[in-house]
């Protein structure tokens, strides 16, 4: 029995119907994203509830030779948008915790809103209760003696980022490194 190749579309009209459907779905999605953008950009500041995804120290050197150190904080708001903000050096490490803050987006246009953007902020409240994801990550940490194995399982099961060293080791395994998140 020989297999025969079946065409995806019987007529060109079916292809254009599908193309029109995809265009309609894309347009509706962009409309709702633009509406969210306009709500954010309408006032000078907005109240946002977000989760801190990543936090690291950055050193900035000025032309006169002076330096300034501060935290860069990567956050994900409840509606899914990713933004960056800065905090002072005495800011505690709060990766994974939920915060409520006042956000002043700087030079925000629709294209940068769709990717990620920077905004100055002021933290109003920090929720110190652990999420289910954090509890599971702690459970995985306790269950494994080797921190590399614990990090690997957290990456696989909880989609938490890996360290750069472990990511390099995983990339040597072949074509499976696309599964893991790289902690940049």
N, C-alpha and C positions, 0 to 999 in steps of 0.2 A: 504494500500500500504506500503510495507516494503522497507526500504532503504537498499541498499547493499553497502558494502565497495568496492571501486574501487582502484586498485593498482596504485601507483604513476608511476611506470615504468612497461611496459609490458615485457620487456626483460632485462637481466643484461647488455647487450650491451648499452642500452639507458642510464643506470646509469653511465657507464664508459665514454660515450660521454659527458654527463653533467659534470662529474668530470674533464675531459680534458678541456672543455670550461672554467670552473672556474679556473683551473690551468693556462691556457693561459691568462686570464684576470688579475689574480694576478701577473703573471710574467711581463706583459706589464706595469702594474701599478708600480711595484717595479723598473723596468728599468727606468721609467721616474723620480721616486723619487731619484734613485741613480745618475742619470744625474744631477738633481738639487743639490744634495749633492756635487758632484765633482766640479761643477761650484762654489759653495760656498767655498770649501776647497782648490781650486786651488791656489789662491793668499793669501797673508798674511792677507789682510783685504778686505772687500767688502762694497759697498754702498747699504744700505737697506732703503726702505720706509716702515714704520711700524706704527701700532696703539698701543697706550699704553693701555693695558687691565687692569692692576692693578699696584698699587704703594704703598709700605708700608716701614716703618722704621725698620731696624734691628740693634740690638746691638751685637757686637762680643766682647767677653772677651778673652784676651790673657793669656798665662801661667804666665806672670809677674804681672798680676792683672790689667793691663791697659785695657781700653775699647775703642771701636771705633763704632760710629753710622753712618749709611749711608742708603740710599734708595735702595731697591730692586725694579726693574722695570720689569714687565712681559709684553712682546710685542708680537704682531702677525704681521708678515711681509705680504706683498701683496700676496705672493705665498702660504700663509697659514701656514708657519712654526712658531712655538712658541719658543721664546728664552727669557732668562733672562739677565739682565745687572745691573750694579750698578751706582748710581749717588751720588753726595755729598748731605749733609743735606740741603743746601740752594736751592736745586732743587725744583721748583714750582710743585704743584699738577696738573698733566696734564692727568689724566685718561680720555680716550676717544679721545684724540687728536692724530693727525697724525704727525709723526716726520720723518725726514730723517737723517740717522746717518751712520757713519763709524763703522763697526763691525769687531772685531778681535775675531773669535771663538777660544776658548781654548780647546785643547785636543778633537777635534771633530771627532767622528767616526760615521759610518752610523747608528748604533743602537740608539745613543743619538740624532742624527739628526731627526730620525723618531719620537722621543718622544718630548723632549724639551732639550735645551742646554744652556750653559752659554757663554757669550762673553763680553769682554771689549768693550766699545764703546765711541764714541765722537759724540755729537749731532751737526749736521750741520745746520738744519733748523727745526723750529716748525711751523706747520700750525695751527693758532688759529681760523680758521673758523669752525663753528659748523657743524657736519654732520647731516643728516636727523634723524638718531637714537638719537643723543643728543637733537635735537629740539623736537622730540616726547617725550623724557624722561622729558624735562623741561615742556612741555605741560601737561603731566600726573601729575607732581609735583604740578603745579598750580591748576589743576582741583580737587585735593583732599586735604582736611584739615589734615587728619590723615596720617602721614608719613609712617606708616606700610601698609596702604591700597595702597598708591602710590607705595611703593616698591614692593608690591605683583603684582600690575598691570604691572609695568615695567618688572618684572620677567616673567609674563605670555605672554605679547605681544611683548616685545623687547629682551627677553632672556638675561636680565641683572641679575647679581648675587644678591642674597638676603643677608641680614645680618645674622650672625649665630643665633641670638635670634629668628628672624622671621622664619628661616629655622626649628629650633627646634619646634616652635609652629605649623608650617605647617606639620611637620612629625607626630604630634599627630592626624592629621585629618585622618590618615589611609594610604591607598595605593596610595596616589597621590603625595607624596613628590618626586618621581622620575621626576616629571615635572620641578621642580625648580633647578636652579643652586645654589650651595653653595659657598659663598664668603669666601674662605680660605686664 
